[in-house]
Amino acid sequence: MPHNDNLTTDRPTFVSHLECAMTGERYEADQLHGLSRVGRPLLVRYDLEGVKAALTPEMLAARPADLWKYRELLPVRQTANIVSLGETATPIVPLERERGNVWVKDEGRLPTGSFKARGLVMAIAMAKELRITTIAMPTNGNAGAAAAAYAALAGIEAVIFCPDDTPEINVREIAAQGARVYRVNGLIDDCGKLVGAGKEARGWFDLSTLKEPYRIEGKKTMGLELAEQLGWELPDAIFYPTGGGTGLIGMWKAFDEMEALGWIGSKRPRMYAVQAEGCAPIVRAFDAGERHAVRWEDAHTVAAGIRVPQAVGDFLILDAVRASGGKALAVSDAALVQAVEDAGKKDGLLLCPEGGATLAAYRDALASGLADAEEKVVLFNCATGLKYPLADQSRFLDRHAPVDWAGL
Ligand SMILES: *Cc1c(COP(=O)(O)O)cnc(C)c1O
């Protein structure tokens, strides 16, 4: 393994306790937890005064550029429990041919080709720390792939359930990384119910989005990394493709922690939660002024990663979006597919469909005046476009026939 100080140095850890995101009830750290007593996500809390005394932005700048550099703000206690496939810092790439001042944080560069690696590397490291032997999870594809990879590395058994129309590459990749994978005739929340039942029947640990406390902490590093890369000055707006919302919730938590540490001020980006018109429970709840979202029936969209009919963290997403002055926005599949095509053909950046959704939403926001072209905006492309079926746009050439050079 290449030498990486982030992995080999034993640093003090600062987790103080866990807290129910809904009621604030305290839970002890270093014990196995799923949801809180009221069935809501648990958030990890830190001794931020302690972190402030131990860690400065200057120290961070000197460390290797990966997720583990933020170790003092992460839950893993023992270095021996860290699993890693090289969770590199991801670049922020400008879309120069696009109108406006818009940048893409390209999470497709992470291990297993998606930002699910950030959440799952943390959840699996903590599963190892808490001596879990078998994990189970529902997935639309990318989370299952990341879970499988890190579970293999940690020597933990993984059982994964995905909707039967999950992108083929994801299903195969999950199995190739050592997990047992089942295709289920239902949606992701139906798969989640199977995991819940299997938890009772087999004692599996449920690694579903937000149903254990640590995936958020991994996703939080997107917020830490973004701030550090932008010189501790957050952008004016963030467009985030929202399924379970872990990343949006995690970044929002990171912003508060960084402010408490004195690394950033009180300025926050407007957070735009982007969904597909065929599955937009958060948008519907936002527009209705509700704090919880009702399940979206007959969910459909080509952007599999955001086809999540119901999210346990709905209120955390909606609270953050509202507090930031942002909005929840829906785009059509036609618009997101067009955005993927444009970014690839004009700017050379192959987005995933969910990333395309953020670009489509940004274009709408410019057109409607929600955003203006001068503002600095960051879109999240959460997986590599290479994981999705691409249209065949090639032409055939018969090398034995005369070639019409003028027509090529
Ligand atoms: C999972 C996923 C999302 C949604 O992420 P959440 O944080 O769960 O809302 C978006 N895009 C891609 C590519 C994904 O795999």
The ligand as an SDF file (V2000), in Angstrom:
LIG
                    3D

 15 15  0  0  0  0  0  0  0  0999 V2000
  -27.1980    7.7430   -4.5380 C   0  0  0  0  0  0  0  0  0  0  0  0
  -27.0480    8.6790   -5.6370 C   0  0  0  0  0  0  0  0  0  0  0  0
  -27.6120    9.9540   -5.5850 C   0  0  0  0  0  0  0  0  0  0  0  0
  -28.4620   10.4230   -4.4280 C   0  0  0  0  0  0  0  0  0  0  0  0
  -27.6770   10.5880   -3.2850 O   0  0  0  0  0  0  0  0  0  0  0  0
  -28.3430   10.8130   -1.8520 P   0  0  0  0  0  0  0  0  0  0  0  0
  -27.2970   11.4530   -1.0390 O   0  0  0  0  0  0  0  0  0  0  0  0
  -28.7340    9.4540   -1.3560 O   0  0  0  0  0  0  0  0  0  0  0  0
  -29.5400   11.6790   -2.0370 O   0  0  0  0  0  0  0  0  0  0  0  0
  -27.3850   10.8140   -6.6490 C   0  0  0  0  0  0  0  0  0  0  0  0
  -26.6630   10.4400   -7.7080 N   0  0  0  0  0  0  0  0  0  0  0  0
  -26.0850    9.2130   -7.7890 C   0  0  0  0  0  0  0  0  0  0  0  0
  -25.2830    8.8790   -8.9970 C   0  0  0  0  0  0  0  0  0  0  0  0
  -26.2630    8.2950   -6.7620 C   0  0  0  0  0  0  0  0  0  0  0  0
  -25.6880    7.0890   -6.8580 O   0  0  0  0  0  0  0  0  0  0  0  0
  1  2  1  0
  2  3  1  0
  2 14  2  0
  3  4  1  0
  3 10  2  0
  4  5  1  0
  5  6  1  0
  6  7  2  0
  6  8  1  0
  6  9  1  0
 10 11  1  0
 11 12  2  0
 12 13  1  0
 12 14  1  0
 14 15  1  0
M  END
$$$$
